[in-house]
């Protein structure tokens, strides 16, 4: 093949200045500035700053401690997201394969983003074209355009032919002159047409954000009214400010937002260390909720590699050893570079015959051949293209194919040219199979045990795909359909209910299959690596791309498996379930404080009393009973299927606990009035009882207990009680060992559980009634419209 000089360095610079340079791949992560801004400039941080300024005017500077805690929380969030970003960006660099370009008459390796229009690329086996171009010199080039068209057959390219971005070289090599770069390439122009319509499927984050929106409407006006009421009832300025700030702080579940974002960022970091890129944190939850996953055969269940299985001798004129020698001489002499030829070259290493004339493999003729000295002419290819098959041979080939084999025929020919074979006689059938990933069966078994249904969608023959599914124990492997025979107006919803294996699937059919599964009520994950998978990936609830796939496919997917290792999905599923299950249960801890703070704020609007807490007194509860334990519990293993306990936690734990706190504080104020307790004693006992109520809730959300969880739970209450002993002056507590304060506190602590259980039963009875009223009101409102 002729050598070319390509562009000069000066010509490259001119094209760069003209904007004719290829584009950088879209980043998989947020920018550092955006991460910092999103963590710093939040509504809750703004409220914290305003409250801190209010406390500053009282001169009680230690009550501004909450501002320091909020700052630390913000820094933790920034640190975890930046750590995750660094790991993901480092892995992303590994996913961009370099390309060989000819410049100044020399070959050099550059990143795809450095290609300019007019460059000369040198492409060979395994290369993927990142741009569009035109062949200017070639040696038996064949490309796989299945990424674009969905058709698996290689296409031969000659000088003057166009090649498009996304194509893979499967045989031969060539020089390509770049004609389109950046947004003008076929792949990028296709991607640009796809609107980012996929909604955030994170139910948990949506619910948390809805709660925050509601609280945003409540916090500011309620706080303002509470402050005004304090002054109206004659409460002093300092106590009015400190009480109002404590109430508003209690209403803010800022730790819940931080818990969600940080634990998801930690999961993204952990997955990046396991060679899985996460493009969107919310997608971790989405994949954890997936109940159906659609797989391609090649690259997921199989490695994409081939292996020699068997040589079936079909002649008495040659022995198996002689046929092996002929086959070895043939494949090594022709020296084709396609996957099938390389597989046979590795197995048949003996090649005693001298090759004198070669006809290389072509996808058009479906065979390759050579003259082996005095032994004669031999050819290797698809049976129906090298041989007039007898009925018995045709049945034999069909039997081999149904068993999941690729079948080749080795024939001897009387006459051979580049266009035809004459007088062929069968020597042997060669059986080749796909290499199944060693971990495929265990991965599929894990998914099955976790309640995830597997569907296989492939462009290959459905019979071959079914045999691979059978070998990996996929349930329903014999429920197959040939999509090339399915009419356009077919009922896809019924089709997906009845079938597991879908073969000969066209690109537009992939999207329809995903839609049908979703219409049947499933949450669907889709794996893909080609441009033809983009619409299906976008339609799915969760798109998973292989690192070996096209860059545009990876940019649109939610996850990128850097090692193209399907078993990595186990880690993703586990991480998602761990985070969501833990947040699902732990979230109720944060809402206890929010609920009792709202209730107490409304009650104390009408009471000429100081609010029961000062800001600093809430710190032991916020940190030791809720914040620190929740973060530690969020890291605990919880890999069982998601149970969606968030709402159940609100009605089953948060609301009864908040009511328990409110009732106890009213009782404490009543007892305090009888015993003439001062505000210090009232607030001390209020904090103590509230802490124990939260501790009981902590035990409930930690079930089932194990050594790790038990250590977290016991440590939290010990540290909480120690603050009353060693740090009571700092936090503004009275001694809990004084009479009768300690005795009343002990009695109230013992009554917490009976009171909670009674309130829990009451809430359980009232909730259905309230829900019925709510539905009736919604129905009447809808009818009135």
Order of alpha helices (4+ residues) and beta strands (2+ residues): alpha-alpha-alpha-alpha-beta-beta-beta-beta-alpha-beta-beta-beta-alpha-alpha-alpha-alpha-beta-alpha-beta-beta-alpha-alpha-beta-beta-beta-alpha-alpha-beta-beta-beta-beta-alpha-beta-alpha-beta-alpha-beta-alpha-beta-alpha-beta-alpha-beta-alpha-alpha-alpha-alpha-alpha-alpha-alpha-alpha
